[in-house]
Amino acid sequence: MTATGVLATIFFLFTAVIIVKGVRIIRQSEAMVIERLGKYRTTLNAGINIIIPLIDRPREIAMRAVAERPNGVKITQYKLRDRVDQRETVFDFPKQGVITKDNVVTEINALIYFQIIDPVKAVYEINNLPNAIEKLTQTTLRNVIGELELDECLTSRDTINMKLRAILDEATNKWGVKVNRVELQDINPPKDIKEAMEKQMRAERTRRAQIIDAEGTKRAAILEAEGRKGADINQAEGQRQAKILQAEGDANARLQIAEAEAEAIRKIANAVADTKADPTQYLIAIKYIDTIEAVLKDGGAGSKTVFMPYEASGLMSSVGGLKELMNAAKD
């Protein structure tokens, strides 16, 4: 091979290396931070980008990777990459022991969803971004849980998640990271605390059942009393209406009797109008005879003594007047 051929081959290889090193294809949702002679120059976005080889070089960033050993144990590793992944990433942190406000040691593991918004800050503002986020989440979780009692931790997950997200989002803003969501996966109190909580839960359910039973008994007694009250009111109202009707009936009967007697007196008066007989004596005689009959009835069947009035002549005259009136009525 001649010298010209060697030079051509070297030029061709050099051109190929320049093209390979100078043309960078960036995928969607990825970015590449480029340094020129150790100083930040630009950020390459999705698409075809051209850089100057040997002068422009990408700055690497640490990315978190979880590896699983043959025995099933997961270990966290950090690898350097020349591309920044701008998609939303989820970190599943291992369980850690935290102490609540009432001095109960509880195991909690959390999930954090974050996204790199500014690749330049993520590269230059923090050395190991995933490790920094993990440690920050653990310390913040300890602080938040330390302000709450165990019962509040178990019933206020949404509140804890919101507090964690707000604190982490503010702290990681300097690193060009946006924390979108934080979730507590498991809250595992100690075994003896779990047993005590189960006993408390059973006691609380028993108490609620007793309260519901007592309220039912109370309601039944109230309804029964109201039923008896309504029945008594209806009965009293019925008796009142019955007495009113009976009184009205007695009054009507008396009015009819009085009207009949008045009609009889008018007829007698009309019958004896042309005679000299006194109709008053007739009425007195009728009442007198009725009274004597009642006295005889009250005396009983075995009574043989009858008391006659002292003025017998008055009785006889009344009977005589009755006879005259009867004759007059016949005429």
URKADA-V393061 format. One record per pair of residues at least 24 apart in sequence whose ideal C-beta (glycine too) atoms are under 7 Angstrom apart, sorted by sequence separation. I is the first residue (numbers start at 1). J is the second residue. If there is no record, write none. Layout:
# URKADA-V393061
[[I;J] [I;J]]
This chain:
# URKADA-V393061
[[34;58] [35;59] [58;82] [140;164] [160;184] [23;48] [24;49] [33;58] [88;113] [89;114] [112;137] [32;58] [33;59] [89;115] [23;50] [24;51] [64;91] [88;115] [110;137] [140;167] [157;184] [288;315] [22;50] [87;115] [140;168] [22;51] [86;115] [22;52] [86;116] [288;318] [22;53] [110;141] [137;168] [21;53] [84;116] [136;168] [86;119] [108;141] [154;187] [285;318] [153;187] [284;318] [285;319] [18;53] [84;119] [136;171] [285;321] [108;145] [281;318] [285;322] [84;122] [84;123] [133;172] [150;189] [282;321] [281;321] [282;322] [93;134] [91;133] [96;138] [91;134] [98;141] [278;321] [282;325] [93;137] [98;142] [106;150] [277;321] [93;138] [100;145] [101;146] [100;146] [101;147] [104;150] [129;175] [279;325] [98;145] [99;146] [101;148] [102;149] [106;153] [277;324] [100;148] [101;149] [102;150] [277;325] [100;149] [125;174] [126;175] [32;82] [78;128] [100;150] [125;175] [32;83] [33;84] [125;176] [277;328] [78;130] [30;83] [31;84] [78;131] [100;153] [121;174] [122;175] [272;325] [275;328] [30;84] [121;175] [122;176] [30;85] [31;86] [121;176] [122;177] [29;85] [30;86] [112;168] [120;176] [272;328] [29;86] [119;176] [271;328] [29;87] [114;172] [118;176] [271;329] [117;176] [116;176] [117;177] [61;122] [116;177] [117;178] [61;123] [114;177] [115;178] [59;123] [114;178] [114;179] [115;180] [62;128] [64;130] [114;180] [62;129] [63;130] [112;179] [113;180] [61;129] [62;130] [113;181] [112;182] [110;182] [111;183] [110;183] [110;184] [111;185] [110;185] [43;119] [108;184] [109;185] [43;120] [109;186] [108;186] [108;187] [40;120] [106;187] [107;188] [106;188] [106;189] [104;189] [105;190] [33;119] [33;120] [31;119] [104;193] [33;123] [88;180]]
